[in-house]
Every structure is written in C-alpha cells, then in structure tokens.
C-alpha cells in the first residue's frame, strides 16, 4: 500500500478554492485534457457517486466511479473511495481533500491517499498520484486567474 500526501498554498480565498474541489465542484474544471472528458453525478451526501469518463486516446476510455464517504463543508473537507477502478492500475483507493484558510486571501489545499498499486512499483504509483495533484493545482490556479508558480 502507498500513502501519499501533497499540500500546496494557493493565493486565493479558501471558499473560492473549495468551490472548485468540493464533491461537485470539479465539474467546473472539466474536461481535463489527456485524463478525463467529463463527469456526472448520482445522488447526494455520503454514498453519492461521481463517474468520470476517461480520455480515450491516452487512457483507453472507460470510466472510474468514485463514492463519497464523508463530507464536512463547514471545514472544507471530504473523504472518498474509488468504487470502480476502470482501467486504472490500482485498487483500494481511499482519498481525501481538505482546504484550510491561510488568512482571508490564501489557503492550503491538501490531497491525501492510501492506494494499492497493481503491476507497478509503489514509487511509480506515488509519482502518478502526485503528478495528477500538481496538475489539479495548476488547473485551479488557471481557472482562478492566478499566475503559475
């Protein structure tokens, strides 16, 4: 099993970042070129699902299904699992996302995961997760009009 955590400071109010990373907020960032073409949602609250359609050319198409385990909007935090890995090379994925204010005009965005790689090394799996999170941060900054850096 691989555990990985990455946190980045974003020079934007916590509520603005939460609006993009909360359970349904990711829809504003779609599509994600080379990764996800779209997302759709089923249900609300714990047990809700979001289904991501994967990029055909890079990932071979198909979809993954994430399921919400716990959400605390007041503290800008949620936990989720991947209920169906689709073609992705891992299993037992448990993730969490948290946004913490750093004063009124900045915040920390934290991604954490426990994941079991399939047919790859722990290091390769960790690198895929961290690369994906860094791409998410770049997309969030771009969406909010924040210069890269």
C-alpha positions as CSV (number, residue, x, y, z in Angstrom):
1,X,0.0,0.0,0.0
2,X,1.2,3.5,-0.9
3,X,0.4,6.5,1.3
4,X,0.9,9.9,-0.3
5,X,0.2,13.5,0.8
6,X,0.7,16.7,-1.0
7,X,-0.3,20.2,0.1
8,X,0.1,23.5,-1.8
9,X,-0.6,27.1,-0.9
10,X,-2.9,28.9,-3.2
11,X,-3.1,32.7,-3.2
12,X,-7.0,32.7,-3.2
13,X,-9.6,32.6,-0.6
14,X,-10.4,29.2,0.8
15,X,-14.1,29.4,-0.3
16,X,-13.0,30.1,-3.9
17,X,-10.8,27.0,-4.0
18,X,-13.4,24.9,-2.1
19,X,-15.9,25.8,-4.8
20,X,-13.6,24.0,-7.4
21,X,-12.6,21.0,-5.3
22,X,-15.7,20.1,-3.3
23,X,-17.5,17.0,-4.3
24,X,-19.4,18.5,-7.3
25,X,-17.1,21.5,-7.8
26,X,-14.7,19.5,-10.1
27,X,-17.3,19.8,-12.9
28,X,-16.1,23.4,-13.4
29,X,-12.7,22.1,-14.3
30,X,-13.8,19.6,-17.0
31,X,-12.6,18.4,-19.4
32,X,-9.1,17.5,-18.2
33,X,-7.1,17.0,-21.4
34,X,-5.5,13.6,-21.6
35,X,-7.2,12.4,-18.4
36,X,-11.0,13.0,-18.1
37,X,-13.5,14.0,-20.7
38,X,-16.5,14.6,-18.4
39,X,-18.1,13.9,-15.0
40,X,-21.6,13.0,-14.0
41,X,-23.1,12.7,-10.5
42,X,-25.5,10.2,-8.9
43,X,-27.0,11.1,-5.5
44,X,-26.1,13.5,-2.7
45,X,-24.3,13.1,0.6
46,X,-22.4,10.0,1.7
47,X,-22.9,7.2,-0.8
48,X,-23.2,9.7,-3.7
49,X,-21.2,8.8,-6.8
50,X,-19.3,10.7,-9.4
51,X,-18.5,8.9,-12.7
52,X,-15.5,10.2,-14.7
53,X,-15.3,9.4,-18.4
54,X,-11.7,8.8,-19.2
55,X,-9.7,10.1,-22.2
56,X,-9.9,7.5,-25.0
57,X,-6.6,8.3,-26.6
58,X,-4.3,8.4,-23.5
59,X,-6.2,6.2,-21.1
60,X,-8.2,3.9,-23.4
61,X,-11.6,5.3,-22.5
62,X,-13.9,3.7,-20.0
63,X,-14.7,5.3,-16.7
64,X,-14.0,5.3,-13.0
65,X,-16.5,5.6,-10.2
66,X,-15.8,7.5,-7.0
67,X,-18.0,7.3,-4.0
68,X,-18.3,9.9,-1.3
69,X,-17.7,8.5,2.2
70,X,-17.8,11.7,4.3
71,X,-18.1,15.4,3.7
72,X,-17.8,18.4,6.1
73,X,-18.5,21.6,4.0
74,X,-18.0,23.8,7.0
75,X,-14.4,22.7,7.4
76,X,-13.9,22.2,3.6
77,X,-13.1,18.5,3.8
78,X,-14.2,15.2,2.3
79,X,-13.2,11.6,2.0
80,X,-14.0,9.3,-0.9
81,X,-13.1,5.9,-2.4
82,X,-12.8,4.6,-5.9
83,X,-15.6,2.1,-6.1
84,X,-14.7,1.0,-9.7
85,X,-11.1,1.5,-10.9
86,X,-12.0,1.1,-14.5
87,X,-8.7,0.7,-16.4
88,X,-6.6,2.4,-13.8
89,X,-3.7,0.4,-12.3
90,X,-4.6,0.3,-8.6
91,X,-7.1,-0.8,-6.1
92,X,-8.3,0.0,-2.6
93,X,-8.1,3.7,-3.3
94,X,-9.1,6.0,-0.3
95,X,-8.6,9.7,-0.8
96,X,-9.3,12.9,1.0
97,X,-9.2,16.6,0.1
98,X,-9.1,19.5,2.5
99,X,-8.9,23.3,2.1
100,X,-7.6,25.3,5.0
101,X,-7.7,29.1,5.1
102,X,-4.3,30.9,5.4
103,X,-5.8,34.3,6.2
104,X,-8.5,35.8,4.1
105,X,-6.7,35.7,0.7
106,X,-4.9,32.4,0.7
107,X,-5.4,28.8,1.6
108,X,-3.7,25.4,1.7
109,X,-5.0,22.6,-0.5
110,X,-4.2,19.1,0.7
111,X,-4.6,15.9,-1.1
112,X,-4.0,12.6,0.7
113,X,-4.4,9.0,-0.5
114,X,-4.0,5.4,0.5
115,X,-3.7,3.2,-2.6
116,X,-2.6,-0.3,-3.6
117,X,-0.7,-0.4,-6.9
118,X,-1.4,-3.1,-9.4
119,X,1.6,-4.3,-11.5
120,X,3.7,-1.2,-10.8
121,X,6.1,-0.1,-8.1
122,X,5.0,1.9,-5.1
123,X,7.2,4.7,-6.3
124,X,5.6,4.8,-9.7
125,X,2.1,4.8,-8.2
126,X,3.1,7.6,-5.8
127,X,4.5,9.6,-8.7
128,X,1.3,9.3,-10.8
129,X,-0.8,10.5,-7.8
130,X,1.5,13.5,-7.1
131,X,1.7,14.4,-10.8
132,X,-2.1,14.3,-11.0
133,X,-2.4,16.5,-7.9
134,X,0.1,19.1,-9.2
135,X,-1.9,19.2,-12.5
136,X,-5.1,19.8,-10.5
137,X,-3.4,22.7,-8.6
138,X,-2.2,24.2,-11.9
139,X,-5.8,24.0,-13.4
140,X,-7.3,25.5,-10.2
141,X,-4.8,28.4,-10.4
142,X,-5.5,28.9,-14.1
143,X,-9.3,28.8,-13.5
144,X,-8.9,31.5,-10.8
145,X,-6.6,33.6,-12.9
146,X,-3.6,33.1,-10.6
147,X,-0.1,33.2,-12.2
148,X,1.7,29.9,-12.3
149,X,4.5,29.5,-9.8
